[in-house]
Amino acid sequence: MSEAGPSIRIDKWLWFARMAKTRSLAARLCEGGRVEIAGASIVKPHHPVRVGDSVCVMQGRARRGLVVRELGARRGPAEEARRLYDEPLPPVPVVSNAPPWTPLLDEESWPDRRGP
């Protein structure tokens, strides 16, 4: 991450780049540890981001690796938002280690719903 040059808050940039629907959701992404800048996990939404920084963000079940091209001045249309970053690789699906869902009760132990 470069130390010189203009910067913007990461939550604001994520919102401008349309990585989050609202700025408060962008802040929650940061606070939840779902954003990295230059490989370092970011937990404060006021962390600065600069042109040239690499940003990784979790969006749903995908991890997106972005390179900041511009800081932006507003949340504009999607076409304007795409100019704020380069995405060298497509989003990577995140595989969960959680076991597949299984019912708590077997069908045999379900109560009879026909009534008394």
N, C-alpha and C positions, 0 to 999 in steps of 0.2 A: 504494500500500500504506500503510495507516495505521500510525503508529508507537506509538500508545497502545493499551492494552487487553490482555486476555489473549491468549496465543498458544499454538500447539502446533507441534511439528516437522512438516514437510511429509510426511515418509515415514510418520509415524504417522497423520496425517490421511488420506492416500491409502489406507492400509490400513483405517482405520475406515470410510471411504466406499466400500470395496470396489472401488477402482480397481486394486488389485493383490491377488493371492491371499495373499502373505506380506509381512511388513514388509521383509524383505531384498530382495524383488523391487521393492518401492516405492523402496527406497534405490537400487537399480540403475537404475530409471527416472530418478531425479534425476541420478545420476552420469553417465548416458548422454546428458544434455542433452535429455531427452524431457518435461521439465516446465518450465512458465513460470508465474511469478507476476507479474501486472500487466505482461506483455509482456517481462519480463526472464528469461532462461534461468537455471535453478537447477541447480547441479551438486553442491551439498552437501545431504545428506538432513536435516541439522539446521536448515536454513533455517526461520525461523518463518512461520506462516501465521495470519492473523487473520480474524475475521468481517468480511465485506464484500470480501475480496480476490478478484480474478478469477484462476482457475487454469486453465491449458491443459495437458492431458496427452494424450500419444499412447498409444492402446490398440490394439495390433495395427496395422491399416491405417486407423485412424480417429483424428481429432483431436477431442477433447472440450473444450468451453469451459464451465467451471463457475464459479459464484459461491458462495463459502463462506457458508452460513447459520448453522451451528453448528460448534463444534470437536469435540464428541463426547467421550465418556469411555471407550468400549470399542468393540470390534468386535462389533456385534450382528447381528441378522438384516437381510436386505436392506431390509425396510421401514424399519427404524431408520436404516440407512445413507443411504437416499434423502432423509431429512430433513436431512442435513448439508449439502446443496448444492441450488442451483437450476441447471438447464441450460436457458438461454434459447433456444438453437438446437440442432437435432439434430446428432449427430456428423457431421463432414465427412470423407468418404473422402479419403485421401492418395494422390495419383497418383505413382507412382514413375517416375523418368526413365530407369530401367534398360531396356535393350532386351529384347524378348521372348526367351525361352529358345530356343536353337537347338542341335542336337546338334553335338558336336565332330567327328564323322565322318559323311560322307555314307553313305547305305545301300550305295552301290556299293563303298565302301572297307572295309566291315565284313568281318572274316575269315569264311571259310566255316566254319560250325559243324557240318557233316555229318561231319567227321572225315577222316582220310587215305584 
